[in-house]
Amino acid sequence: MLARLLYRDGLMLVVDKPAGLPVHRGPKGGDALEDYFDALRFGLPRPPALAHRLDRDTTGCLVLGRHRKALALLGKLFKQGKVGKCYWAIVEGGPQTDEGRIDIALAKRDDTRGWWMKADPQGMPSTSTWKVMGRSSEFTWLALEPLTGRTHQLRVHCAEMGWPVVGDTIYGTTSRVGGLHLHSRSVTIPISKNKPPVKVIAPVPEAMREKLLACGWEQKDV
């Protein structure tokens, strides 16, 4: 966990979440990222706690509050949409234009599928923006911003637009080989009224590098 620490101050930490590990322990038990937070106390009596969540297979910036007051403040910022979130994704095919907005309401698929979601006109309003960062013959590299915070929002939105995220075995068509190509690249958090927002960037995971390079990413921009 210490090796994955990207940012630390008196109120919050930002860690680089690995793929394949859920942030919470589910009803079936098993390993969870929060089991390792004790290493991040840095002298405080309690370990930090999650200010938001990322999917099991999504990598990158994950924000933790260091104590109850900090968690309340961060929770408010996330709920009010004041935290800037930028995700990088590699999608199959890709949009015809270079940027756009997706407004597709989402609802739970059914009670037996846990967090799985579906497009539903009667569901919760859900909005994402996208911008093309690069293209290859098969794939497109997108910068995505979820303006609302629905479960699996970016994954469902991309799939509904006809360009699912590579490696998405729930909403896409590809195999799990190489994993889900969705990365929480940066967060921008206005944690202090008297200072500029804190921006934290997570390094690109190894599993995404091959397709990013094919789409024009320059490796020096870690």
N, C-alpha and C positions, 0 to 999 in steps of 0.2 A: 504494500500500500504506500509506503514512503517513497518508493521509486516512481509511483504513479501520481504523486502530488504535483499539481500544476500551479497552484496558487494558495496562499495562506495569509490571512490577516486575523484581527481579533474577533471578527464576526463569522467568517465563512472560510471554507476550503473548497477548492475545485480539484477533482481527481479525474484522471484519464481512465474511464471505464473500459475493461477488456470485453471482448465478445464472448458469448456463451455462458455468462454468469448473470443470473437475475439479481436485481438490486434487493428484493425482499425474499425471504424464505416463503415458499408457497405452501398450500395446504398439504402437499405430499412430502414436505420437508426438503432436505438436500442443502447443498452449499449455497450461500448467498453472499453478495458483496458486503452487506452491512455487518456480517460476522467478523469482518476484519477491521472495522472502524476503531477498535480500541487502540490500535497503533497510532491513531491520529489525534489523540487527546492533547498532546503537547502541554501537559501540566494541568489541564482542566479535570475536574472530578468525574465528568461523564464523557463518553465518546460523542463525536458529532452525529448528526442524524440527517436523513435525506430531506432536501428542500423541494425536490421534484423526483421524477423517475425516468428511466430510459428502458426500452425493451431489452430483453435478455441478449439479443444478438446485435444490438446497436452499440457502437463504440463511442468514446470521446467524452466531452465535458459533462461532468456530473457535479452539481452544486450541493454542498453540505452546510448546514448551520451548526455552529459550534456550541450553542446553548439555546435555552428556550426563547429568550427575547430575540435572538438572531433568527431563529426558525420562524417566529411569528412575523418578523419584518420581511424575510425572504418569501414566505408563503403569500403575503399580501402583494408583493411585487410580481410574483408569478401569476397570481389570480387576476391582477389588474392588467396583465399583458405588458408590463413595463420592462421585463427582461428580454433583451434581444437574443434570439436563438438562430444560428445559422448551421444548417446541416449540409454536408456533401453527400451526394448519392450518385451511383452509376446505375443508369436505367437501360433497359432493353429498348432498342430503337431510339425514340425521343421525339420531342415536339418539333413542329415545323418552324415555329418562330423562336426568337431568342429569349423572350421573357413573357411572363403572364401571371394570372391569378386563377386559383381554383376555388370555387364555392360549391361544395358538395356536402350536404348534411349527412351525418353519420349516426348509426345506432348499433347496439349490440346485435350480433348475428342471431344468437339464441342463447338461452341460459346454460346449455350444455357445453358451449364453446368458450367459456371463460371470458377472456379479453378480446376475442375475435370480433371484428366490426364489419359493417356493410354500409353501402350507400343507401340512404332512406330519406325520402322527402319529408317525412314526419320526424326525423331524428334531430339531433342537436346541430345548430349551425356550425359549420367548420370551414375555415378559410386558410389557404396556404398561398404563398407566392413562390415562383421559381424563376431562375435565370440560368441560361446555358453558359457554362464555363469552358466547354470544349466538346469535341465530337470525334468519334472514330467511325469506321464503316458499319459497325454493329451496335455501338453503345453511345450514350451521351452522359457527360458529366454535368450534373446540376448542382446549383446552390439553392437550397430550399429554406423557406422561413415559414414555420407554422404560426399564424396570427392568432389561432385558438389552440387549445391544448388537449384535444381529444386523443384517446388511446389509439395507437397505430395510425394516426391521422395521415402522415406523409406517405406511408406505405399504401393505404387504401386510395388516397388521392391519385398517386402516380399510377396505380393499377387501373383505376377507373378512367384515367385519361388515355390508356392504351400503351403506356410505357412503364411497366412494373419495375421495381427495384431488383437488380441482379441478386440472386440468391434468396429471394423471398419465397419460401415454400408454402406460405399461407395464401398470399394474394397474387403471387406471380406464377410463372410456369417453369422456372429453372430449378435445378437441383441445389442441394445444400453445399456442394463442392465450392470451396472458397468463402463460404459464409455470406451473410447479408451485407451488401455493399452500401451501408448507411452509417454515417459518421457525424456525431455532434461536433462540428469543427470549431465553433466558438460560442461563447456566451458573453453578453454585455450587461452588466448589473449595476444599476444606480444605487449602490448600497449606502452612500453617504450624501447628505444634502449639500455639503460644502466642498466636495471633491468631484472630479470627473468620474463618469461610470468606469467600473473595472471591466476590462476586456481580457478574456483568457482564451487562448487558442490551443487546441489539442493536436499533437502530431498525427500525421496520416498513418493508419494501421497498415502493417505489412501486407495483409490480404487484399487491400484495395490498390496497391501501388501499380501493379501490372496494367490494369485497365485504365487507371488515371493517366499513366504515362502514354498509353495508346490514344488517349483523348487530348493530349497536349499539355498535361501537367508537367512542370519542371521540377525535378527532384530536389533542387536546391531550396525550393519553397516547402520545407518540411512541415 
